[in-house]
Amino acid sequence: MSKGVDPETGFIRGGSKHNCGTWMDKVGSSHEAGNKGIPATPRDGSAIELVAMGYQTVSWLADLFESGLGTTSEVAMKTGSSDKVVTFREWSKMIKDSFEEKFWSNDGYYKDTVNSESGCDEQFRPNQTFAMAIAPELFEESHMSLALRNIGTKLAGLVGMSTLSPSDKDYEPHYNTSDNGANYRTAHGFNYHQGPEWVWCMGFYLRAKLLDFTRQKKERTDESGTEGETERTESSYSEEITQFFATVLTFHRAMISSEPYRGLTELTNGEGQHCSGSCPTQAWSSACILEFLMEYERDFLLRSS
């Protein structure tokens, strides 16, 4: 397994087709199906959410130094047999300047990885929403809006987000750890991150949608004419946004009310179907929805009132 930083783009990179280096960490365990020891989702190369986290980290380090609180302003990157010294600000700019070119797909979404040897770069997954939520400045606004529309159509489920596009050849939305069959793609739950709908991902999708809605609201308001027209436009769009989020969270509210643990499940099968192999309540499922609600109240409701 390799790890490091691409000296041309500044992207964090690592892993190989023989291991899993991100949260999508399922490794097969079925002798009969032939997937034992094989990673289902290597996501090697530069994973989009890790690149976004790297960008935020080096940008923070640059701010820290420039404010007089940091002691180091630069770092050495390995470039073959020599080192390339860059400041944290230069590193941040490298990532931002390369991001759209490397990750944007003309099919209307952001690639899941870049330079993967396992051939997973073009897969359509929800990890892009994590990057959007934490580092929206990396994304061209019209591309982000289009990607979010496609994500809403193709990946958003009733409670969670499909971990892989239904149009992908590896899509298998029904997770069953008790599957002792000979199907390589599903035996022993090999498809853990190949279509089942994970609830924690919904929180980042909603946070990214909130950012996009807020930007569009400002654009619509700025285009309005008189003060009265501006107020009516703002009020109408605010109601539209509120209704969207209320509709999406209908099923989460119902699940919390009906489940004995008063929480949100780890994942569901395709189309929100119950999954017996899912943890019935999981902290990050609830926490990511709560984080969205806190941002919604702070950045939208309070500013709209």
Disulfide bonds with the S-S distance in Angstrom:
none
